[in-house]
Each structure stands twice: as structure tokens, then as C-alpha cells.
Amino acid sequence: MNKIIMAFAGLLLGAGSACAADSGARELFRRMDTNGDRKLEFSEIQGARAQMFDRMDNNHNGLLDAGEVRTAMEQVKSTRDFQTARFAGFQTQAGRMDRNRDGKISRDEFAAFIPDRLRKGDTNGDGGLSISELRALRRQ
């Protein structure tokens, strides 16, 4: 399961789309699609992001600090052959997640954040990503 989660980390973090081509992507899609409607609603993505947060929060204090974010990014980069540039935007997004500007990201802040790339991918505006919308994101 951890390998599959890491395969979708780029998508959940909003940093890239190459991970959607991973062989475990279909299985992860099925697990994330908790209501079985063959689309990932933003609420389902937020649930997956909350689980990802729990894996990233190494000291289990309910907050992500800069070190934990760097560690998570390095783990993703080391387990997948992604270009470093795909993760460069994550630092900026981390700043946007930190709504109270305390320099740390809470579980709620992390889970609630839907990256702009995913919002733009929702071309029909229904609050989720269909399989065809995910495929279109992957091609971008």
C-alpha cells in the first residue's frame, strides 16, 4: 500500500501527473473512490490527503514542519523517477496550505487543500475528477 500511495503522491500534492501512469494507479483509484462512482470527488481526495498527512507526520504531533515536508519530498523523489522540477512548486503550495501562517501545516490544513491543478482538471465543475478528466491531466 505504501508504494501505491507514493505513486499518487505527486497528484495529491499537485506537483505532477506522471504518477498517474503507474501500474498501481488503478488500484489506488478504486481505494480512493470510496463511494464507487468512478470519479474522485474532492472530499475523497481530501480523505486520501489526510491519510498521506498521517504518514508524513513523523513525530505524530499533528503538524508538518519544514523538515517533515522535505523528508516526504525526498522519499517520493527517491522511490519514483521524477524530475526534481515537478516538486519545486510544492514549497509554494505548502505556504498556501498554511492558512494561519504559523510556519507549520496542520492535518486539517493539509487535507482541506485541493491543488489548483486538480481544481482546473475538474472541467465540468462537479467537484471531482472523472477518469477522463484524470487522463486529460496526465496528458498535460
C-alpha positions as CSV (number, residue, x, y, z in Angstrom):
1,M,0.0,0.0,0.0
2,N,2.8,2.5,0.8
3,K,4.3,2.1,-2.7
4,I,0.9,2.8,-4.2
5,I,0.4,5.8,-2.0
6,M,3.8,7.1,-3.1
7,A,2.8,6.6,-6.7
8,F,0.0,9.1,-6.3
9,A,1.8,11.5,-4.1
10,G,2.6,13.8,-7.0
11,L,-1.0,14.0,-7.9
12,L,-2.2,14.5,-4.3
13,L,0.4,17.1,-3.7
14,G,-0.5,18.8,-7.0
15,A,3.1,18.6,-8.2
16,G,2.9,16.4,-11.2
17,S,0.9,13.9,-13.2
18,A,3.4,11.3,-14.4
19,C,2.5,9.2,-11.3
20,A,-1.0,8.6,-12.7
21,A,0.6,6.2,-15.3
22,D,1.9,3.9,-12.5
23,S,0.7,0.3,-12.6
24,G,-0.8,0.7,-9.1
25,A,-2.8,3.8,-10.1
26,R,-6.0,1.9,-11.0
27,E,-5.9,0.1,-7.6
28,L,-5.4,3.3,-5.8
29,F,-8.2,5.0,-7.7
30,R,-10.5,2.2,-6.6
31,R,-9.4,2.6,-3.0
32,M,-9.8,6.4,-3.1
33,D,-13.2,6.1,-4.9
34,T,-14.9,5.2,-1.6
35,N,-18.5,5.6,-3.0
36,G,-17.7,3.6,-6.2
37,D,-19.0,6.3,-8.6
38,R,-15.9,6.0,-10.8
39,K,-14.7,9.5,-10.1
40,L,-12.6,11.0,-7.3
41,E,-14.6,13.6,-5.5
42,F,-12.7,16.3,-3.9
43,S,-13.9,15.0,-0.5
44,E,-12.3,11.6,-1.4
45,I,-9.1,13.3,-2.4
46,Q,-9.1,15.2,1.0
47,G,-9.5,11.8,2.8
48,A,-6.5,10.4,0.9
49,R,-4.6,13.6,1.7
50,A,-5.4,13.1,5.4
51,Q,-4.0,9.6,5.3
52,M,-0.9,10.9,3.5
53,F,-0.5,13.5,6.2
54,D,-0.5,10.8,8.9
55,R,2.4,9.1,7.1
56,M,4.3,12.3,6.7
57,D,3.9,13.4,10.3
58,N,6.9,11.6,11.6
59,N,6.8,12.9,15.2
60,H,2.9,12.5,15.4
61,N,2.3,16.0,16.7
62,G,-0.4,16.8,14.2
63,L,1.7,19.3,12.4
64,L,4.1,19.2,9.4
65,D,7.2,21.2,9.8
66,A,9.6,22.1,7.1
67,G,11.8,19.1,7.9
68,E,8.9,16.6,7.6
69,V,7.9,18.2,4.3
70,R,11.5,17.9,3.0
71,T,11.7,14.3,4.2
72,A,8.4,13.4,2.4
73,M,9.5,15.1,-0.8
74,E,12.9,13.2,-0.7
75,Q,11.1,9.9,-0.2
76,V,8.8,10.5,-3.1
77,K,11.7,11.5,-5.3
78,S,13.8,8.5,-4.3
79,T,11.1,5.9,-4.8
80,R,10.0,7.3,-8.2
81,D,12.0,8.6,-11.1
82,F,10.5,12.1,-11.1
83,Q,12.3,15.2,-12.2
84,T,13.1,17.5,-9.3
85,A,11.3,20.3,-11.1
86,R,8.0,18.5,-10.6
87,F,8.3,19.1,-6.8
88,A,9.6,22.6,-6.9
89,G,6.1,24.0,-6.8
90,F,5.3,22.1,-3.6
91,Q,7.1,24.6,-1.4
92,T,4.9,27.3,-2.7
93,Q,1.8,25.2,-2.2
94,A,2.9,24.3,1.3
95,G,2.9,28.1,2.0
96,R,-0.7,28.2,0.7
97,M,-1.7,25.3,2.9
98,D,-0.5,27.1,6.0
99,R,-3.6,29.2,6.3
100,N,-2.8,30.5,9.8
101,R,0.8,31.3,8.8
102,D,2.4,29.7,11.8
103,G,5.1,28.0,9.7
104,K,3.5,24.6,10.1
105,I,0.8,22.7,8.3
106,S,-1.9,21.0,10.4
107,R,-3.7,17.9,9.4
108,D,-6.8,19.9,8.6
109,E,-4.9,22.4,6.6
110,F,-3.2,19.7,4.6
111,A,-6.3,17.6,4.0
112,A,-8.5,20.6,3.0
113,F,-6.1,21.9,0.4
114,I,-7.1,20.9,-3.2
115,P,-4.2,21.9,-5.6
116,D,-5.1,24.3,-8.4
117,R,-4.0,21.7,-10.9
118,L,-6.8,19.4,-9.7
119,R,-9.4,22.1,-9.5
120,K,-8.6,23.1,-13.1
121,G,-8.8,19.4,-14.1
122,D,-12.4,19.4,-13.0
123,T,-13.6,20.7,-16.3
124,N,-17.3,20.0,-15.8
125,G,-17.3,21.7,-12.3
126,D,-18.9,18.8,-10.4
127,G,-16.4,18.8,-7.5
128,G,-14.5,15.8,-8.6
129,L,-12.3,14.2,-11.2
130,S,-13.7,11.6,-13.6
131,I,-11.4,9.0,-15.2
132,S,-11.4,11.1,-18.4
133,E,-10.5,14.2,-16.5
134,L,-7.7,12.4,-14.8
135,R,-6.5,11.1,-18.2
136,A,-6.5,14.7,-19.5
137,L,-4.5,15.8,-16.5
138,R,-2.0,13.1,-17.2
139,R,-1.5,14.3,-20.8
140,Q,-0.8,17.8,-19.7
